[in-house]
Amino acid sequence: MTKVFAALVLFSSVMVAAAAEEALAVKSAPTDAKIHFAGRFDTRDAKGPRMAWPGCSATLHFNGTAARVSIKDNGKNRYEIFVDGKRVQTIKPDAGETTVTLAENLPKGEHAIQLVRCNESFNGVSQILGWETDGPLVQAPAPKRSIELIGDSITCGYGNEAPAKEDRFSNDNSNASLAYGFVAAHELGADYSAVAWSGKKLWPNNSIVDLYPFALPDEKNSTWNFAAHRAPDAVLVNLGTNDFNGATPEEEGWVKAYIEFIAQIRTNYPKARIYLAIGPMMHGEKLNICRGYIQRAITESGDKNIAFIAFPVQDGKLGYGADWHPSAKTHAKMADVFVAALKKDLGW
């Protein structure tokens, strides 16, 4: 009888596990109208939206207890998962097409799950292929606010989870959802988009400006349709750290390039509040020179809806990320500065 009972228990547990698998019966298309996307996604492939910029996110609202995503990745990228606004886990899907559990055993009721790409564009394109939930999707309103950041490794969150400055960059110690821009957006309940790549400059070469027009920076036929997408309420540009890492760039050319980029942003976003920022890795004479260039660009642009933000030089008491980059704690302090500016200027 004991063996029979044990067999029944085993059979029962298998059935329960199978039932749990089968419970995610609501299968939704990757671009279901109830899914909310933030950041730049390329939607030309009918199989699902593709993303590459750090911090791209997709949020689903549903009534149930569990959710999964089917995703195509190269096995290099990590994704931060937020459930009802709280960080719950970081996932790293295997290479190829896989289905990953985002959350399970949640209390019965309505939940919001956000999937955020942690890694940079040079890690390759990833693609969402579909969603599974154990209850119906719910249409939820999009955030009322939206911000866009343009920058380099700082904005990407380069090495911000590394324990020390002596550590080198890796995909596992860099997290765009812990970068100052995303942290600020999360605190303010705003959509977030980033156009950022480590090592990029403003001028005269290796410029992020060259990648600004694209949904996928390595695919030059993936032109981003600015008119078809919601314009951000605020744009922050944080460039200069790489430009001044070495010989000081020629002033007239650099300022002219910044003025032209400001005009390009303004054409795409006529009403946005634009911030030009610097820091926190620069210091001393180079910082002062860069600040002067930026302030000159602001004045000579003639733009009346623009301001300067100086992020404080990073403090070793808050630690350092990989290769002397800002730590997650420094990013949090930077987010506080940005949030304060948005609250003051836009009444957020």
VOPAGU-2260 file (C-alpha; in pm, 1 decimal, decimal comma):
REM VOPAGU-2260
SITE   aa  ch    i         X         Y         Z
SITE  MET   A    0       0,0       0,0       0,0
SITE  THR   A    1     287,0     234,1      79,6
SITE  LYS   A    2     434,0     193,1    -267,3
SITE  VAL   A    3      93,1     246,7    -424,5
SITE  PHE   A    4      36,1     556,4    -212,3
SITE  ALA   A    5     380,9     690,2    -300,9
SITE  ALA   A    6     311,2     630,7    -668,0
SITE  LEU   A    7     -19,1     814,6    -637,1
SITE  VAL   A    8     151,0    1106,4    -464,0
SITE  LEU   A    9     417,0    1119,0    -736,2
SITE  PHE   A   10     148,4    1100,9   -1005,3
SITE  SER   A   11     -46,6    1374,3    -829,5
SITE  SER   A   12     256,3    1604,8    -805,0
SITE  VAL   A   13     330,5    1554,0   -1173,7
SITE  MET   A   14     -29,9    1643,2   -1255,3
SITE  VAL   A   15      -8,5    1955,1   -1042,2
SITE  ALA   A   16     312,2    2061,2   -1218,0
SITE  ALA   A   17     153,2    1994,3   -1553,6
SITE  ALA   A   18    -155,9    2186,5   -1454,4
SITE  ALA   A   19      61,4    2477,9   -1350,9
SITE  GLU   A   20     225,1    2471,3   -1694,2
SITE  GLU   A   21    -107,1    2448,6   -1869,4
SITE  ALA   A   22    -253,1    2725,1   -1653,1
SITE  LEU   A   23     -74,8    2989,9   -1860,9
SITE  ALA   A   24    -338,9    2947,1   -2123,8
SITE  VAL   A   25    -367,2    3309,7   -2232,4
SITE  LYS   A   26    -122,0    3351,8   -2516,6
SITE  SER   A   27     -78,8    3706,2   -2643,5
SITE  ALA   A   28      86,0    3836,2   -2956,3
SITE  PRO   A   29     421,7    4006,6   -2899,7
SITE  THR   A   30     274,2    4344,5   -2994,8
SITE  ASP   A   31     -69,3    4302,3   -2839,8
SITE  ALA   A   32    -231,7    4644,4   -2806,1
SITE  LYS   A   33    -247,6    4601,8   -2428,7
SITE  ILE   A   34     133,1    4570,4   -2401,2
SITE  HIS   A   35     307,5    4901,5   -2334,8
SITE  PHE   A   36     648,7    4959,7   -2492,0
SITE  ALA   A   37     896,0    5230,3   -2390,5
SITE  GLY   A   38    1217,0    5306,1   -2575,0
SITE  ARG   A   39    1299,1    5238,1   -2936,5
SITE  PHE   A   40    1169,0    4912,4   -3081,7
SITE  ASP   A   41    1188,1    4806,5   -3444,2
SITE  THR   A   42     858,8    4649,3   -3555,9
SITE  ARG   A   43     931,1    4557,2   -3916,2
SITE  ASP   A   44     953,5    4184,2   -3839,2
SITE  ALA   A   45     607,5    4029,3   -3801,6
SITE  LYS   A   46     748,9    3775,4   -3553,5
SITE  GLY   A   47     787,9    4044,1   -3288,9
SITE  PRO   A   48     944,7    4377,0   -3189,7
SITE  ARG   A   49    1324,6    4399,1   -3179,8
SITE  MET   A   50    1532,0    4609,1   -2940,4
SITE  ALA   A   51    1894,2    4701,8   -2887,3
SITE  TRP   A   52    1919,0    5030,0   -2695,0
SITE  PRO   A   53    1979,7    4993,6   -2319,0
SITE  GLY   A   54    1675,7    5046,1   -2099,9
SITE  CYS   A   55    1413,5    4947,7   -2359,8
SITE  SER   A   56    1114,8    4803,2   -2177,3
SITE  ALA   A   57     782,7    4628,4   -2224,4
SITE  THR   A   58     507,8    4625,1   -1962,8
SITE  LEU   A   59     207,7    4396,2   -1948,6
SITE  HIS   A   60     -88,9    4435,4   -1715,9
SITE  PHE   A   61    -292,5    4123,7   -1649,2
SITE  ASN   A   62    -532,9    3968,5   -1405,4
SITE  GLY   A   63    -373,9    3650,7   -1274,4
SITE  THR   A   64     -80,8    3503,1   -1084,3
SITE  ALA   A   65     189,6    3415,2   -1339,3
SITE  ALA   A   66     343,9    3540,9   -1661,7
SITE  ARG   A   67     611,8    3438,8   -1910,2
SITE  VAL   A   68     780,1    3588,7   -2212,3
SITE  SER   A   69     907,3    3415,4   -2524,0
SITE  ILE   A   70    1223,4    3588,2   -2636,0
SITE  LYS   A   71    1496,4    3546,2   -2895,5
SITE  ASP   A   72    1840,6    3640,8   -2768,6
SITE  ASN   A   73    2207,6    3552,8   -2814,5
SITE  GLY   A   74    2255,9    3453,8   -2451,1
SITE  LYS   A   75    2448,1    3769,1   -2360,1
SITE  ASN   A   76    2174,6    4003,7   -2243,7
SITE  ARG   A   77    2021,0    4044,0   -1899,7
SITE  TYR   A   78    1675,3    4179,3   -1823,1
SITE  GLU   A   79    1550,4    4336,3   -1504,2
SITE  ILE   A   80    1199,2    4232,8   -1402,4
SITE  PHE   A   81     972,6    4465,9   -1207,2
SITE  VAL   A   82     645,7    4340,0   -1060,8
SITE  ASP   A   83     399,8    4606,7    -951,5
SITE  GLY   A   84     680,2    4861,9    -958,1
SITE  LYS   A   85     928,2    4659,3    -750,9
SITE  ARG   A   86    1246,7    4486,7    -868,4
SITE  VAL   A   87    1207,0    4113,9    -824,0
SITE  GLN   A   88    1474,0    3943,1   -1035,2
SITE  THR   A   89    1727,1    3968,9   -1316,8
SITE  ILE   A   90    1701,2    3709,9   -1591,9
SITE  LYS   A   91    1949,7    3605,0   -1859,4
SITE  PRO   A   92    1780,1    3395,3   -2127,9
SITE  ASP   A   93    1970,0    3120,3   -2305,6
SITE  ALA   A   94    2077,5    3175,1   -2663,3
SITE  GLY   A   95    1807,8    3111,8   -2921,4
SITE  GLU   A   96    1433,4    3119,4   -2874,0
SITE  THR   A   97    1334,1    3053,1   -2514,5
SITE  THR   A   98    1037,5    3103,4   -2283,2
SITE  VAL   A   99    1124,0    3256,0   -1947,0
SITE  THR   A  100     912,8    3291,0   -1634,8
SITE  LEU   A  101     872,9    3654,8   -1536,1
SITE  ALA   A  102     665,9    3595,8   -1223,7
SITE  GLU   A  103     463,2    3318,9   -1062,5
SITE  ASN   A  104     263,4    3252,1    -746,3
SITE  LEU   A  105     152,8    3613,1    -729,9
SITE  PRO   A  106    -154,8    3702,9    -525,1
SITE  LYS   A  107    -470,1    3670,6    -732,5
SITE  GLY   A  108    -561,1    3999,5    -893,1
SITE  GLU   A  109    -428,1    4260,2   -1132,6
SITE  HIS   A  110     -52,3    4298,7   -1174,9
SITE  ALA   A  111     191,9    4495,9   -1386,4
SITE  ILE   A  112     513,2    4327,1   -1504,1
SITE  GLN   A  113     790,6    4524,2   -1671,9
SITE  LEU   A  114    1078,5    4367,7   -1862,6
SITE  VAL   A  115    1380,8    4600,2   -1902,5
SITE  ARG   A  116    1688,1    4539,0   -2117,5
SITE  CYS   A  117    1998,6    4591,0   -1899,9
SITE  ASN   A  118    2272,5    4573,2   -2161,3
SITE  GLU   A  119    2412,3    4783,4   -2441,5
SITE  SER   A  120    2349,9    4784,4   -2813,5
SITE  PHE   A  121    2681,9    4623,1   -2900,7
SITE  ASN   A  122    2545,6    4309,8   -2730,4
SITE  GLY   A  123    2320,5    4252,2   -3027,8
SITE  VAL   A  124    1951,2    4269,6   -3103,7
SITE  SER   A  125    1693,0    4084,9   -2894,0
SITE  GLN   A  126    1333,9    4011,9   -2995,0
SITE  ILE   A  127    1009,8    3954,2   -2808,2
SITE  LEU   A  128     814,3    3666,2   -2964,2
SITE  GLY   A  129     508,8    3643,1   -2740,2
SITE  TRP   A  130     359,7    3643,2   -2392,2
SITE  GLU   A  131     183,6    3391,2   -2171,7
SITE  THR   A  132     -29,6    3463,5   -1866,2
SITE  ASP   A  133    -276,0    3264,7   -1659,9
SITE  GLY   A  134    -535,3    3539,0   -1684,6
SITE  PRO   A  135    -652,8    3804,0   -1930,5
SITE  LEU   A  136    -444,8    4106,3   -2021,1
SITE  VAL   A  137    -575,4    4438,8   -1893,7
SITE  GLN   A  138    -558,1    4765,6   -2082,5
SITE  ALA   A  139    -374,5    5014,2   -1866,0
SITE  PRO   A  140    -308,4    5379,4   -1946,3
SITE  ALA   A  141      39,4    5479,0   -2057,9
SITE  PRO   A  142     241,8    5693,9   -1820,5
SITE  LYS   A  143     156,9    6062,3   -1845,1
SITE  ARG   A  144     524,2    6159,1   -1855,1
SITE  SER   A  145     813,9    6062,0   -2077,7
SITE  ILE   A  146    1188,7    6132,7   -2080,8
SITE  GLU   A  147    1470,1    6055,1   -2322,8
SITE  LEU   A  148    1842,2    6042,0   -2248,0
SITE  ILE   A  149    2127,1    6068,4   -2496,0
SITE  GLY   A  150    2476,5    5983,2   -2386,6
SITE  ASP   A  151    2770,1    5752,1   -2342,6
SITE  SER   A  152    2872,3    5479,5   -2096,2
SITE  ILE   A  153    2749,5    5675,1   -1795,0
SITE  THR   A  154    2396,7    5688,4   -1933,1
SITE  CYS   A  155    2420,5    5316,5   -2024,6
SITE  GLY   A  156    2497,4    5218,0   -1665,6
SITE  TYR   A  157    2841,9    5083,6   -1756,6
SITE  GLY   A  158    2984,2    4870,0   -1476,8
SITE  ASN   A  159    2749,2    5015,5   -1215,2
SITE  GLU   A  160    2705,5    4681,7   -1037,2
SITE  ALA   A  161    3078,2    4606,9   -1015,3
SITE  PRO   A  162    3213,0    4603,6    -657,5
SITE  ALA   A  163    3526,0    4809,8    -727,3
SITE  LYS   A  164    3693,7    5042,4    -977,3
SITE  GLU   A  165    3957,5    4777,9   -1046,8
SITE  ASP   A  166    3695,3    4550,0   -1196,7
SITE  ARG   A  167    3656,0    4546,2   -1570,8
SITE  PHE   A  168    3331,3    4591,8   -1760,9
SITE  SER   A  169    3112,4    4287,6   -1814,0
SITE  ASN   A  170    2756,6    4220,8   -1921,0
SITE  ASP   A  171    2686,6    4094,8   -1571,9
SITE  ASN   A  172    2796,8    4409,7   -1388,6
SITE  SER   A  173    2625,9    4668,8   -1607,5
SITE  ASN   A  174    2258,7    4748,3   -1561,8
SITE  ALA   A  175    2069,4    5018,8   -1750,3
SITE  SER   A  176    1779,8    4994,6   -1504,7
SITE  LEU   A  177    2017,4    5119,7   -1232,9
SITE  ALA   A  178    2145,5    5409,9   -1444,6
SITE  TYR   A  179    2044,2    5758,5   -1333,5
SITE  GLY   A  180    1803,2    5823,0   -1619,5
SITE  PHE   A  181    1599,8    5508,1   -1570,7
SITE  VAL   A  182    1602,8    5553,8   -1192,3
SITE  ALA   A  183    1468,8    5908,3   -1233,3
SITE  ALA   A  184    1200,0    5794,8   -1476,4
SITE  HIS   A  185    1096,1    5512,8   -1244,9
SITE  GLU   A  186    1065,5    5749,9    -949,3
SITE  LEU   A  187     853,2    5990,3   -1152,8
SITE  GLY   A  188     637,2    5723,9   -1316,0
SITE  ALA   A  189     761,2    5827,3   -1660,3
SITE  ASP   A  190     837,1    5635,9   -1976,8
SITE  TYR   A  191    1209,7    5605,7   -2045,0
SITE  SER   A  192    1407,1    5592,1   -2366,6
SITE  ALA   A  193    1785,9    5597,7   -2408,9
SITE  VAL   A  194    2006,7    5660,5   -2708,8
SITE  ALA   A  195    2341,7    5577,8   -2552,6
SITE  TRP   A  196    2656,0    5379,5   -2631,5
SITE  SER   A  197    2976,6    5348,0   -2432,1
SITE  GLY   A  198    3272,4    5544,7   -2565,3
SITE  LYS   A  199    3067,1    5772,1   -2788,1
SITE  LYS   A  200    3147,1    6141,1   -2830,8
SITE  LEU   A  201    2971,8    6447,9   -2962,2
SITE  TRP   A  202    3237,9    6555,7   -3214,8
SITE  PRO   A  203    3441,3    6518,9   -3438,5
SITE  ASN   A  204    3432,8    6139,0   -3465,4
SITE  ASN   A  205    3270,8    5835,3   -3304,7
SITE  SER   A  206    2963,0    6047,3   -3245,8
SITE  ILE   A  207    2636,9    5932,6   -3089,7
SITE  VAL   A  208    2472,6    6185,3   -3321,5
SITE  ASP   A  209    2535,8    5946,0   -3610,3
SITE  LEU   A  210    2324,9    5679,3   -3434,6
SITE  TYR   A  211    2049,9    5911,8   -3314,5
SITE  PRO   A  212    1818,8    5852,3   -3617,1
SITE  PHE   A  213    1789,0    5474,3   -3573,4
SITE  ALA   A  214    1567,8    5230,4   -3387,5
SITE  LEU   A  215    1849,8    4973,7   -3400,6
SITE  PRO   A  216    2187,4    5149,5   -3412,1
SITE  ASP   A  217    2361,6    4875,2   -3609,2
SITE  GLU   A  218    2090,4    4862,2   -3875,4
SITE  LYS   A  219    2093,4    5178,6   -4081,9
SITE  ASN   A  220    1763,6    5087,8   -4251,2
SITE  SER   A  221    1583,0    5096,7   -3914,6
SITE  THR   A  222    1504,4    5468,1   -3930,6
SITE  TRP   A  223    1317,0    5585,7   -3622,8
SITE  ASN   A  224     991,7    5758,8   -3715,0
SITE  PHE   A  225     984,8    6049,4   -3471,2
SITE  ALA   A  226     648,4    6174,5   -3597,2
SITE  ALA   A  227     481,2    5837,4   -3532,7
SITE  HIS   A  228     586,0    5816,4   -3169,0
SITE  ARG   A  229     513,9    6016,1   -2859,6
SITE  ALA   A  230     759,4    6299,9   -2805,5
SITE  PRO   A  231     926,9    6305,2   -2464,7
SITE  ASP   A  232     849,0    6585,4   -2223,9
SITE  ALA   A  233    1217,9    6621,1   -2141,2
SITE  VAL   A  234    1545,0    6525,6   -2307,6
SITE  LEU   A  235    1878,9    6510,4   -2126,0
SITE  VAL   A  236    2204,2    6497,9   -2321,7
SITE  ASN   A  237    2511,7    6392,5   -2123,8
SITE  LEU   A  238    2812,5    6410,9   -2355,8
SITE  GLY   A  239    3167,1    6537,0   -2323,1
SITE  THR   A  240    3339,6    6284,1   -2098,0
SITE  ASN   A  241    3492,5    6096,4   -2391,9
SITE  ASP   A  242    3548,7    6411,7   -2598,5
SITE  PHE   A  243    3774,2    6556,5   -2328,1
SITE  ASN   A  244    3947,3    6229,7   -2238,5
SITE  GLY   A  245    4270,5    6327,4   -2410,0
SITE  ALA   A  246    4337,7    6637,1   -2615,4
SITE  THR   A  247    4084,2    6914,8   -2565,6
SITE  PRO   A  248    3859,3    6936,0   -2872,0
SITE  GLU   A  249    3869,4    7252,4   -3079,8
SITE  GLU   A  250    3616,6    7491,3   -2931,4
SITE  GLU   A  251    3450,2    7638,1   -3240,4
SITE  GLY   A  252    3391,7    7301,3   -3402,5
SITE  TRP   A  253    3266,7    7136,1   -3083,8
SITE  VAL   A  254    3027,9    7415,1   -2991,6
SITE  LYS   A  255    2896,9    7432,2   -3348,8
SITE  ALA   A  256    2833,2    7055,7   -3346,7
SITE  TYR   A  257    2640,2    7082,7   -3019,5
SITE  ILE   A  258    2428,9    7371,4   -3148,8
SITE  GLU   A  259    2343,2    7168,4   -3457,9
SITE  PHE   A  260    2248,6    6869,5   -3244,3
SITE  ILE   A  261    2029,4    7086,0   -3022,4
SITE  ALA   A  262    1850,7    7207,7   -3336,1
SITE  GLN   A  263    1802,2    6848,7   -3451,8
SITE  ILE   A  264    1649,0    6748,6   -3118,7
SITE  ARG   A  265    1428,4    7057,0   -3118,9
SITE  THR   A  266    1298,9    6977,1   -3468,5
SITE  ASN   A  267    1192,8    6632,5   -3350,4
SITE  TYR   A  268    1059,9    6748,6   -3012,8
SITE  PRO   A  269     929,8    7106,6   -3043,1
SITE  LYS   A  270     793,0    7128,7   -2686,6
SITE  ALA   A  271    1044,2    6923,9   -2488,3
SITE  ARG   A  272    1252,2    7069,3   -2207,8
SITE  ILE   A  273    1614,7    7004,7   -2308,5
SITE  TYR   A  274    1893,6    6961,1   -2055,4
SITE  LEU   A  275    2262,3    6955,9   -2140,6
SITE  ALA   A  276    2454,5    6780,2   -1865,6
SITE  ILE   A  277    2809,8    6695,7   -1768,3
SITE  GLY   A  278    2957,9    6465,4   -1506,5
SITE  PRO   A  279    3024,9    6292,1   -1280,8
SITE  MET   A  280    3355,2    6143,2   -1408,6
SITE  MET   A  281    3522,3    6468,0   -1517,3
SITE  HIS   A  282    3708,1    6697,2   -1281,8
SITE  GLY   A  283    3959,0    6982,0   -1271,4
SITE  GLU   A  284    4049,9    7194,9   -1572,5
SITE  LYS   A  285    3890,6    6963,7   -1830,9
SITE  LEU   A  286    3559,6    6983,2   -1645,7
SITE  ASN   A  287    3574,8    7362,6   -1639,3
SITE  ILE   A  288    3656,2    7383,8   -2010,3
SITE  CYS   A  289    3378,8    7141,5   -2104,3
SITE  ARG   A  290    3131,4    7332,0   -1888,9
SITE  GLY   A  291    3225,2    7652,4   -2068,2
SITE  TYR   A  292    3176,1    7491,3   -2410,0
SITE  ILE   A  293    2833,0    7361,0   -2311,3
SITE  GLN   A  294    2716,2    7688,8   -2163,2
SITE  ARG   A  295    2829,0    7867,5   -2477,0
SITE  ALA   A  296    2632,1    7618,9   -2689,5
SITE  ILE   A  297    2321,7    7685,2   -2479,7
SITE  THR   A  298    2355,5    8062,2   -2519,6
SITE  GLU   A  299    2432,4    8059,4   -2890,5
SITE  SER   A  300    2162,6    7804,1   -2973,2
SITE  GLY   A  301    1899,6    8066,7   -2904,6
SITE  ASP   A  302    1677,0    7793,6   -2761,6
SITE  LYS   A  303    1459,9    7929,4   -2481,4
SITE  ASN   A  304    1358,2    7591,8   -2336,8
SITE  ILE   A  305    1700,0    7457,1   -2245,3
SITE  ALA   A  306    1908,2    7434,9   -1927,2
SITE  PHE   A  307    2241,1    7309,2   -1793,0
SITE  ILE   A  308    2279,2    7036,7   -1531,2
SITE  ALA   A  309    2611,4    6979,0   -1356,3
SITE  PHE   A  310    2617,4    6640,4   -1188,6
SITE  PRO   A  311    2855,4    6646,6    -889,4
SITE  VAL   A  312    3194,7    6483,2    -933,1
SITE  GLN   A  313    3164,9    6126,3    -808,7
SITE  ASP   A  314    3260,7    6065,4    -448,9
SITE  GLY   A  315    3464,1    5761,5    -351,6
SITE  LYS   A  316    3253,8    5729,9     -38,7
SITE  LEU   A  317    2974,7    5605,3    -262,9
SITE  GLY   A  318    3205,2    5353,8    -426,8
SITE  TYR   A  319    3300,5    5315,4    -790,3
SITE  GLY   A  320    3180,1    5088,8   -1065,1
SITE  ALA   A  321    3401,1    4909,7   -1315,2
SITE  ASP   A  322    3686,6    5110,7   -1467,0
SITE  TRP   A  323    3619,6    5412,4   -1241,0
SITE  HIS   A  324    3262,5    5450,1   -1366,9
SITE  PRO   A  325    2980,2    5566,2   -1138,1
SITE  SER   A  326    2848,6    5313,1    -890,4
SITE  ALA   A  327    2477,7    5239,1    -852,6
SITE  LYS   A  328    2481,4    5466,4    -546,4
SITE  THR   A  329    2628,9    5751,4    -751,0
SITE  HIS   A  330    2366,5    5694,5   -1018,9
SITE  ALA   A  331    2098,8    5725,7    -750,3
SITE  LYS   A  332    2243,8    6062,3    -645,0
SITE  MET   A  333    2250,0    6175,4   -1008,3
SITE  ALA   A  334    1886,7    6071,6   -1042,3
SITE  ASP   A  335    1802,9    6291,8    -743,5
SITE  VAL   A  336    1957,6    6592,0    -921,8
SITE  PHE   A  337    1766,3    6520,6   -1241,7
SITE  VAL   A  338    1438,0    6461,4   -1059,2
SITE  ALA   A  339    1478,3    6790,0    -870,3
SITE  ALA   A  340    1528,7    6977,0   -1198,5
SITE  LEU   A  341    1221,3    6816,8   -1357,1
SITE  LYS   A  342    1006,9    6894,7   -1055,0
SITE  LYS   A  343    1124,3    7255,0   -1050,2
SITE  ASP   A  344    1097,7    7319,2   -1424,6
SITE  LEU   A  345     798,2    7104,8   -1523,1
SITE  GLY   A  346     605,6    7085,7   -1198,2
SITE  TRP   A  347     640,1    6707,2   -1172,9
